[in-house]
Amino acid sequence: MAKTTITFEIEKQNKNSVRYKEVPKEGMPPVLGSIYVQKWFAGNSQTIEVTLDKK
């Protein structure tokens, strides 16, 4: 079906996780908003990408 890749940039670091805020595409509202990623996985990444695939 339709795949969408969403870019997130770092917003805040907590004790064990990092909060990333969505960077919406121009003229479009956010799809997910903010997400939390565990620090062991996020490492020092300033940006991450998430791909959604609608089935």
VOVEX-164137 format. One record per atom (N, C-alpha, C, CB): residue in one letter; atom name; chain; x, y, z. Coordinates in steps of 0.05 Angstrom, whole numbers, m for minus. Glycine has a CB too. Example, Ala and Ser with C-alpha at 12.3 -4.5 7.8 and 13.67 -1.06 7.14 Angstrom:
<recs>
<rec><r>a</r><a>N</a><c>A</c><u>264</u><v>m114</v><w>156</w></rec>
<rec><r>a</r><a>CA</a><c>A</c><u>246</u><v>m90</v><w>156</w></rec>
<rec><r>a</r><a>C</a><c>A</c><u>264</u><v>m66</v><w>156</w></rec>
<rec><r>a</r><a>CB</a><c>A</c><u>226</u><v>m89</v><w>181</w></rec>
<rec><r>s</r><a>N</a><c>A</c><u>257</u><v>m45</v><w>142</w></rec>
<rec><r>s</r><a>CA</a><c>A</c><u>273</u><v>m21</v><w>143</w></rec>
<rec><r>s</r><a>C</a><c>A</c><u>258</u><v>1</v><w>157</w></rec>
<rec><r>s</r><a>CB</a><c>A</c><u>282</u><v>m12</v><w>114</w></rec>
</recs>
This chain:
<recs>
<rec><r>m</r><a>N</a><c>A</c><u>17</u><v>m24</v><w>0</w></rec>
<rec><r>m</r><a>CA</a><c>A</c><u>0</u><v>0</v><w>0</w></rec>
<rec><r>m</r><a>C</a><c>A</c><u>18</u><v>25</v><w>0</w></rec>
<rec><r>m</r><a>CB</a><c>A</c><u>m19</u><v>0</v><w>25</w></rec>
<rec><r>a</r><a>N</a><c>A</c><u>15</u><v>42</v><w>20</w></rec>
<rec><r>a</r><a>CA</a><c>A</c><u>29</u><v>68</v><w>21</w></rec>
<rec><r>a</r><a>C</a><c>A</c><u>50</u><v>68</v><w>43</w></rec>
<rec><r>a</r><a>CB</a><c>A</c><u>10</u><v>91</v><w>24</w></rec>
<rec><r>k</r><a>N</a><c>A</c><u>75</u><v>75</v><w>36</w></rec>
<rec><r>k</r><a>CA</a><c>A</c><u>96</u><v>77</v><w>56</w></rec>
<rec><r>k</r><a>C</a><c>A</c><u>102</u><v>107</v><w>59</w></rec>
<rec><r>k</r><a>CB</a><c>A</c><u>122</u><v>62</v><w>47</w></rec>
<rec><r>t</r><a>N</a><c>A</c><u>106</u><v>115</v><w>84</w></rec>
<rec><r>t</r><a>CA</a><c>A</c><u>113</u><v>142</v><w>91</w></rec>
<rec><r>t</r><a>C</a><c>A</c><u>137</u><v>142</v><w>110</w></rec>
<rec><r>t</r><a>CB</a><c>A</c><u>89</u><v>157</v><w>104</w></rec>
<rec><r>t</r><a>N</a><c>A</c><u>157</u><v>158</v><w>104</w></rec>
<rec><r>t</r><a>CA</a><c>A</c><u>180</u><v>161</v><w>121</w></rec>
<rec><r>t</r><a>C</a><c>A</c><u>178</u><v>187</v><w>136</w></rec>
<rec><r>t</r><a>CB</a><c>A</c><u>207</u><v>159</v><w>105</w></rec>
<rec><r>i</r><a>N</a><c>A</c><u>180</u><v>186</v><w>162</w></rec>
<rec><r>i</r><a>CA</a><c>A</c><u>177</u><v>210</v><w>179</w></rec>
<rec><r>i</r><a>C</a><c>A</c><u>204</u><v>216</v><w>193</w></rec>
<rec><r>i</r><a>CB</a><c>A</c><u>154</u><v>206</v><w>200</w></rec>
<rec><r>t</r><a>N</a><c>A</c><u>212</u><v>241</v><w>192</w></rec>
<rec><r>t</r><a>CA</a><c>A</c><u>237</u><v>249</v><w>205</w></rec>
<rec><r>t</r><a>C</a><c>A</c><u>231</u><v>261</v><w>232</w></rec>
<rec><r>t</r><a>CB</a><c>A</c><u>252</u><v>269</v><w>187</w></rec>
<rec><r>f</r><a>N</a><c>A</c><u>248</u><v>255</v><w>251</w></rec>
<rec><r>f</r><a>CA</a><c>A</c><u>246</u><v>265</v><w>279</w></rec>
<rec><r>f</r><a>C</a><c>A</c><u>272</u><v>278</v><w>287</w></rec>
<rec><r>f</r><a>CB</a><c>A</c><u>238</u><v>243</v><w>299</w></rec>
<rec><r>e</r><a>N</a><c>A</c><u>271</u><v>299</v><w>302</w></rec>
<rec><r>e</r><a>CA</a><c>A</c><u>295</u><v>312</v><w>313</w></rec>
<rec><r>e</r><a>C</a><c>A</c><u>293</u><v>311</v><w>343</w></rec>
<rec><r>e</r><a>CB</a><c>A</c><u>299</u><v>341</v><w>303</w></rec>
<rec><r>i</r><a>N</a><c>A</c><u>317</u><v>310</v><w>356</w></rec>
<rec><r>i</r><a>CA</a><c>A</c><u>318</u><v>308</v><w>385</w></rec>
<rec><r>i</r><a>C</a><c>A</c><u>304</u><v>332</v><w>398</w></rec>
<rec><r>i</r><a>CB</a><c>A</c><u>347</u><v>306</v><w>394</w></rec>
<rec><r>e</r><a>N</a><c>A</c><u>289</u><v>326</v><w>419</w></rec>
<rec><r>e</r><a>CA</a><c>A</c><u>274</u><v>347</v><w>433</w></rec>
<rec><r>e</r><a>C</a><c>A</c><u>284</u><v>348</v><w>463</w></rec>
<rec><r>e</r><a>CB</a><c>A</c><u>244</u><v>342</v><w>432</w></rec>
<rec><r>k</r><a>N</a><c>A</c><u>287</u><v>325</v><w>475</w></rec>
<rec><r>k</r><a>CA</a><c>A</c><u>294</u><v>324</v><w>504</w></rec>
<rec><r>k</r><a>C</a><c>A</c><u>305</u><v>297</v><w>511</w></rec>
<rec><r>k</r><a>CB</a><c>A</c><u>269</u><v>331</v><w>521</w></rec>
<rec><r>q</r><a>N</a><c>A</c><u>324</u><v>297</v><w>530</w></rec>
<rec><r>q</r><a>CA</a><c>A</c><u>335</u><v>272</v><w>540</w></rec>
<rec><r>q</r><a>C</a><c>A</c><u>326</u><v>267</v><w>568</w></rec>
<rec><r>q</r><a>CB</a><c>A</c><u>366</u><v>272</v><w>538</w></rec>
<rec><r>n</r><a>N</a><c>A</c><u>316</u><v>243</v><w>573</w></rec>
<rec><r>n</r><a>CA</a><c>A</c><u>308</u><v>235</v><w>600</w></rec>
<rec><r>n</r><a>C</a><c>A</c><u>329</u><v>216</v><w>611</w></rec>
<rec><r>n</r><a>CB</a><c>A</c><u>279</u><v>222</v><w>600</w></rec>
<rec><r>k</r><a>N</a><c>A</c><u>323</u><v>204</v><w>634</w></rec>
<rec><r>k</r><a>CA</a><c>A</c><u>342</u><v>186</v><w>647</w></rec>
<rec><r>k</r><a>C</a><c>A</c><u>349</u><v>162</v><w>629</w></rec>
<rec><r>k</r><a>CB</a><c>A</c><u>331</u><v>176</v><w>673</w></rec>
<rec><r>n</r><a>N</a><c>A</c><u>329</u><v>149</v><w>618</w></rec>
<rec><r>n</r><a>CA</a><c>A</c><u>334</u><v>125</v><w>602</w></rec>
<rec><r>n</r><a>C</a><c>A</c><u>324</u><v>127</v><w>573</w></rec>
<rec><r>n</r><a>CB</a><c>A</c><u>320</u><v>102</v><w>615</w></rec>
<rec><r>s</r><a>N</a><c>A</c><u>313</u><v>149</v><w>566</w></rec>
<rec><r>s</r><a>CA</a><c>A</c><u>302</u><v>152</v><w>539</w></rec>
<rec><r>s</r><a>C</a><c>A</c><u>307</u><v>180</v><w>527</w></rec>
<rec><r>s</r><a>CB</a><c>A</c><u>272</u><v>145</v><w>539</w></rec>
<rec><r>v</r><a>N</a><c>A</c><u>302</u><v>182</v><w>501</w></rec>
<rec><r>v</r><a>CA</a><c>A</c><u>305</u><v>207</v><w>487</w></rec>
<rec><r>v</r><a>C</a><c>A</c><u>278</u><v>213</v><w>473</w></rec>
<rec><r>v</r><a>CB</a><c>A</c><u>329</u><v>206</v><w>466</w></rec>
<rec><r>r</r><a>N</a><c>A</c><u>268</u><v>237</v><w>476</w></rec>
<rec><r>r</r><a>CA</a><c>A</c><u>243</u><v>245</v><w>463</w></rec>
<rec><r>r</r><a>C</a><c>A</c><u>250</u><v>259</v><w>437</w></rec>
<rec><r>r</r><a>CB</a><c>A</c><u>225</u><v>263</v><w>481</w></rec>
<rec><r>y</r><a>N</a><c>A</c><u>239</u><v>249</v><w>415</w></rec>
<rec><r>y</r><a>CA</a><c>A</c><u>243</u><v>261</v><w>389</w></rec>
<rec><r>y</r><a>C</a><c>A</c><u>216</u><v>274</v><w>380</w></rec>
<rec><r>y</r><a>CB</a><c>A</c><u>252</u><v>240</v><w>368</w></rec>
<rec><r>k</r><a>N</a><c>A</c><u>218</u><v>297</v><w>367</w></rec>
<rec><r>k</r><a>CA</a><c>A</c><u>195</u><v>312</v><w>357</w></rec>
<rec><r>k</r><a>C</a><c>A</c><u>195</u><v>310</v><w>327</w></rec>
<rec><r>k</r><a>CB</a><c>A</c><u>196</u><v>342</v><w>366</w></rec>
<rec><r>e</r><a>N</a><c>A</c><u>171</u><v>304</v><w>316</w></rec>
<rec><r>e</r><a>CA</a><c>A</c><u>168</u><v>301</v><w>287</w></rec>
<rec><r>e</r><a>C</a><c>A</c><u>173</u><v>327</v><w>273</w></rec>
<rec><r>e</r><a>CB</a><c>A</c><u>140</u><v>290</v><w>281</w></rec>
<rec><r>v</r><a>N</a><c>A</c><u>186</u><v>325</v><w>250</w></rec>
<rec><r>v</r><a>CA</a><c>A</c><u>190</u><v>348</v><w>232</w></rec>
<rec><r>v</r><a>C</a><c>A</c><u>170</u><v>344</v><w>209</w></rec>
<rec><r>v</r><a>CB</a><c>A</c><u>220</u><v>350</v><w>222</w></rec>
<rec><r>p</r><a>N</a><c>A</c><u>146</u><v>357</v><w>211</w></rec>
<rec><r>p</r><a>CA</a><c>A</c><u>126</u><v>351</v><w>190</w></rec>
<rec><r>p</r><a>C</a><c>A</c><u>134</u><v>362</v><w>163</w></rec>
<rec><r>p</r><a>CB</a><c>A</c><u>99</u><v>364</v><w>198</w></rec>
<rec><r>k</r><a>N</a><c>A</c><u>124</u><v>349</v><w>142</w></rec>
<rec><r>k</r><a>CA</a><c>A</c><u>129</u><v>358</v><w>115</w></rec>
<rec><r>k</r><a>C</a><c>A</c><u>114</u><v>384</v><w>111</w></rec>
<rec><r>k</r><a>CB</a><c>A</c><u>120</u><v>336</v><w>94</w></rec>
<rec><r>e</r><a>N</a><c>A</c><u>124</u><v>401</v><w>94</w></rec>
<rec><r>e</r><a>CA</a><c>A</c><u>113</u><v>427</v><w>90</w></rec>
<rec><r>e</r><a>C</a><c>A</c><u>83</u><v>426</v><w>82</w></rec>
<rec><r>e</r><a>CB</a><c>A</c><u>129</u><v>442</v><w>68</w></rec>
<rec><r>g</r><a>N</a><c>A</c><u>67</u><v>440</v><w>96</w></rec>
<rec><r>g</r><a>CA</a><c>A</c><u>38</u><v>442</v><w>91</w></rec>
<rec><r>g</r><a>C</a><c>A</c><u>22</u><v>418</v><w>101</w></rec>
<rec><r>g</r><a>CB</a><c>A</c><u>34</u><v>443</v><w>62</w></rec>
<rec><r>m</r><a>N</a><c>A</c><u>35</u><v>400</v><w>116</w></rec>
<rec><r>m</r><a>CA</a><c>A</c><u>21</u><v>376</v><w>126</w></rec>
<rec><r>m</r><a>C</a><c>A</c><u>22</u><v>376</v><w>157</w></rec>
<rec><r>m</r><a>CB</a><c>A</c><u>34</u><v>351</v><w>115</w></rec>
<rec><r>p</r><a>N</a><c>A</c><u>1</u><v>366</v><w>170</w></rec>
<rec><r>p</r><a>CA</a><c>A</c><u>2</u><v>364</v><w>199</w></rec>
<rec><r>p</r><a>C</a><c>A</c><u>19</u><v>340</v><w>207</w></rec>
<rec><r>p</r><a>CB</a><c>A</c><u>m27</u><v>360</v><w>211</w></rec>
<rec><r>p</r><a>N</a><c>A</c><u>28</u><v>339</v><w>233</w></rec>
<rec><r>p</r><a>CA</a><c>A</c><u>44</u><v>316</v><w>242</w></rec>
<rec><r>p</r><a>C</a><c>A</c><u>28</u><v>290</v><w>241</w></rec>
<rec><r>p</r><a>CB</a><c>A</c><u>54</u><v>321</v><w>271</w></rec>
<rec><r>v</r><a>N</a><c>A</c><u>42</u><v>268</v><w>236</w></rec>
<rec><r>v</r><a>CA</a><c>A</c><u>29</u><v>242</v><w>235</w></rec>
<rec><r>v</r><a>C</a><c>A</c><u>31</u><v>229</v><w>262</w></rec>
<rec><r>v</r><a>CB</a><c>A</c><u>43</u><v>224</v><w>214</w></rec>
<rec><r>l</r><a>N</a><c>A</c><u>54</u><v>230</v><w>275</w></rec>
<rec><r>l</r><a>CA</a><c>A</c><u>58</u><v>217</v><w>301</w></rec>
<rec><r>l</r><a>C</a><c>A</c><u>63</u><v>237</v><w>324</w></rec>
<rec><r>l</r><a>CB</a><c>A</c><u>81</u><v>198</v><w>300</w></rec>
<rec><r>g</r><a>N</a><c>A</c><u>73</u><v>260</v><w>318</w></rec>
<rec><r>g</r><a>CA</a><c>A</c><u>80</u><v>279</v><w>340</w></rec>
<rec><r>g</r><a>C</a><c>A</c><u>107</u><v>273</v><w>351</w></rec>
<rec><r>g</r><a>CB</a><c>A</c><u>58</u><v>279</v><w>361</w></rec>
<rec><r>s</r><a>N</a><c>A</c><u>107</u><v>266</v><w>377</w></rec>
<rec><r>s</r><a>CA</a><c>A</c><u>132</u><v>259</v><w>391</w></rec>
<rec><r>s</r><a>C</a><c>A</c><u>133</u><v>230</v><w>397</w></rec>
<rec><r>s</r><a>CB</a><c>A</c><u>135</u><v>276</v><w>417</w></rec>
<rec><r>i</r><a>N</a><c>A</c><u>158</u><v>219</v><w>397</w></rec>
<rec><r>i</r><a>CA</a><c>A</c><u>162</u><v>191</v><w>404</w></rec>
<rec><r>i</r><a>C</a><c>A</c><u>185</u><v>189</v><w>423</w></rec>
<rec><r>i</r><a>CB</a><c>A</c><u>166</u><v>173</v><w>379</w></rec>
<rec><r>y</r><a>N</a><c>A</c><u>185</u><v>168</v><w>440</w></rec>
<rec><r>y</r><a>CA</a><c>A</c><u>207</u><v>163</v><w>458</w></rec>
<rec><r>y</r><a>C</a><c>A</c><u>222</u><v>138</v><w>448</w></rec>
<rec><r>y</r><a>CB</a><c>A</c><u>196</u><v>158</v><w>487</w></rec>
<rec><r>v</r><a>N</a><c>A</c><u>249</u><v>141</v><w>448</w></rec>
<rec><r>v</r><a>CA</a><c>A</c><u>267</u><v>119</v><w>440</w></rec>
<rec><r>v</r><a>C</a><c>A</c><u>286</u><v>114</v><w>463</w></rec>
<rec><r>v</r><a>CB</a><c>A</c><u>282</u><v>126</v><w>413</w></rec>
<rec><r>q</r><a>N</a><c>A</c><u>291</u><v>89</v><w>470</w></rec>
<rec><r>q</r><a>CA</a><c>A</c><u>309</u><v>83</v><w>492</w></rec>
<rec><r>q</r><a>C</a><c>A</c><u>338</u><v>92</v><w>485</w></rec>
<rec><r>q</r><a>CB</a><c>A</c><u>308</u><v>52</v><w>498</w></rec>
<rec><r>k</r><a>N</a><c>A</c><u>352</u><v>102</v><w>505</w></rec>
<rec><r>k</r><a>CA</a><c>A</c><u>379</u><v>113</v><w>500</w></rec>
<rec><r>k</r><a>C</a><c>A</c><u>398</u><v>91</v><w>489</w></rec>
<rec><r>k</r><a>CB</a><c>A</c><u>390</u><v>124</v><w>526</w></rec>
<rec><r>w</r><a>N</a><c>A</c><u>395</u><v>66</v><w>498</w></rec>
<rec><r>w</r><a>CA</a><c>A</c><u>414</u><v>46</v><w>488</w></rec>
<rec><r>w</r><a>C</a><c>A</c><u>412</u><v>43</v><w>458</w></rec>
<rec><r>w</r><a>CB</a><c>A</c><u>408</u><v>19</v><w>502</w></rec>
<rec><r>f</r><a>N</a><c>A</c><u>389</u><v>49</v><w>446</w></rec>
<rec><r>f</r><a>CA</a><c>A</c><u>385</u><v>47</v><w>417</w></rec>
<rec><r>f</r><a>C</a><c>A</c><u>391</u><v>74</v><w>404</w></rec>
<rec><r>f</r><a>CB</a><c>A</c><u>357</u><v>38</v><w>410</w></rec>
<rec><r>a</r><a>N</a><c>A</c><u>382</u><v>96</v><w>415</w></rec>
<rec><r>a</r><a>CA</a><c>A</c><u>385</u><v>122</v><w>403</w></rec>
<rec><r>a</r><a>C</a><c>A</c><u>414</u><v>131</v><w>402</w></rec>
<rec><r>a</r><a>CB</a><c>A</c><u>368</u><v>142</v><w>418</w></rec>
<rec><r>g</r><a>N</a><c>A</c><u>429</u><v>125</v><w>422</w></rec>
<rec><r>g</r><a>CA</a><c>A</c><u>457</u><v>133</v><w>422</w></rec>
<rec><r>g</r><a>C</a><c>A</c><u>459</u><v>164</v><w>422</w></rec>
<rec><r>g</r><a>CB</a><c>A</c><u>473</u><v>121</v><w>399</w></rec>
<rec><r>n</r><a>N</a><c>A</c><u>476</u><v>174</v><w>404</w></rec>
<rec><r>n</r><a>CA</a><c>A</c><u>480</u><v>203</v><w>402</w></rec>
<rec><r>n</r><a>C</a><c>A</c><u>465</u><v>215</v><w>377</w></rec>
<rec><r>n</r><a>CB</a><c>A</c><u>509</u><v>210</v><w>400</w></rec>
<rec><r>s</r><a>N</a><c>A</c><u>446</u><v>200</v><w>366</w></rec>
<rec><r>s</r><a>CA</a><c>A</c><u>432</u><v>209</v><w>342</w></rec>
<rec><r>s</r><a>C</a><c>A</c><u>416</u><v>235</v><w>347</w></rec>
<rec><r>s</r><a>CB</a><c>A</c><u>414</u><v>187</v><w>332</w></rec>
<rec><r>q</r><a>N</a><c>A</c><u>421</u><v>255</v><w>331</w></rec>
<rec><r>q</r><a>CA</a><c>A</c><u>406</u><v>280</v><w>333</w></rec>
<rec><r>q</r><a>C</a><c>A</c><u>380</u><v>278</v><w>317</w></rec>
<rec><r>q</r><a>CB</a><c>A</c><u>422</u><v>303</v><w>322</w></rec>
<rec><r>t</r><a>N</a><c>A</c><u>379</u><v>261</v><w>296</w></rec>
<rec><r>t</r><a>CA</a><c>A</c><u>355</u><v>257</v><w>281</w></rec>
<rec><r>t</r><a>C</a><c>A</c><u>351</u><v>227</v><w>276</w></rec>
<rec><r>t</r><a>CB</a><c>A</c><u>356</u><v>272</v><w>254</w></rec>
<rec><r>i</r><a>N</a><c>A</c><u>326</u><v>219</v><w>273</w></rec>
<rec><r>i</r><a>CA</a><c>A</c><u>320</u><v>191</v><w>266</w></rec>
<rec><r>i</r><a>C</a><c>A</c><u>298</u><v>192</v><w>245</w></rec>
<rec><r>i</r><a>CB</a><c>A</c><u>311</u><v>174</v><w>292</w></rec>
<rec><r>e</r><a>N</a><c>A</c><u>294</u><v>169</v><w>231</w></rec>
<rec><r>e</r><a>CA</a><c>A</c><u>273</u><v>166</v><w>212</w></rec>
<rec><r>e</r><a>C</a><c>A</c><u>257</u><v>142</v><w>219</w></rec>
<rec><r>e</r><a>CB</a><c>A</c><u>283</u><v>165</v><w>183</w></rec>
<rec><r>v</r><a>N</a><c>A</c><u>231</u><v>143</v><w>216</w></rec>
<rec><r>v</r><a>CA</a><c>A</c><u>213</u><v>121</v><w>220</w></rec>
<rec><r>v</r><a>C</a><c>A</c><u>197</u><v>117</v><w>195</w></rec>
<rec><r>v</r><a>CB</a><c>A</c><u>194</u><v>125</v><w>246</w></rec>
<rec><r>t</r><a>N</a><c>A</c><u>195</u><v>93</v><w>185</w></rec>
<rec><r>t</r><a>CA</a><c>A</c><u>179</u><v>87</v><w>161</w></rec>
<rec><r>t</r><a>C</a><c>A</c><u>154</u><v>72</v><w>170</w></rec>
<rec><r>t</r><a>CB</a><c>A</c><u>195</u><v>70</v><w>141</w></rec>
<rec><r>l</r><a>N</a><c>A</c><u>131</u><v>83</v><w>161</w></rec>
<rec><r>l</r><a>CA</a><c>A</c><u>105</u><v>70</v><w>166</w></rec>
<rec><r>l</r><a>C</a><c>A</c><u>95</u><v>58</v><w>140</w></rec>
<rec><r>l</r><a>CB</a><c>A</c><u>84</u><v>91</v><w>178</w></rec>
<rec><r>d</r><a>N</a><c>A</c><u>84</u><v>34</v><w>142</w></rec>
<rec><r>d</r><a>CA</a><c>A</c><u>74</u><v>20</v><w>119</w></rec>
<rec><r>d</r><a>C</a><c>A</c><u>45</u><v>13</v><w>124</w></rec>
<rec><r>d</r><a>CB</a><c>A</c><u>91</u><v>m5</v><w>112</w></rec>
<rec><r>k</r><a>N</a><c>A</c><u>26</u><v>26</v><w>110</w></rec>
<rec><r>k</r><a>CA</a><c>A</c><u>m3</u><v>19</v><w>114</w></rec>
<rec><r>k</r><a>C</a><c>A</c><u>m9</u><v>m6</v><w>99</w></rec>
<rec><r>k</r><a>CB</a><c>A</c><u>m21</u><v>43</v><w>104</w></rec>
<rec><r>k</r><a>N</a><c>A</c><u>m22</u><v>m25</v><w>112</w></rec>
<rec><r>k</r><a>CA</a><c>A</c><u>m29</u><v>m50</v><w>100</w></rec>
<rec><r>k</r><a>C</a><c>A</c><u>m59</u><v>m51</v><w>94</w></rec>
<rec><r>k</r><a>CB</a><c>A</c><u>m22</u><v>m74</v><w>117</w></rec>
</recs>
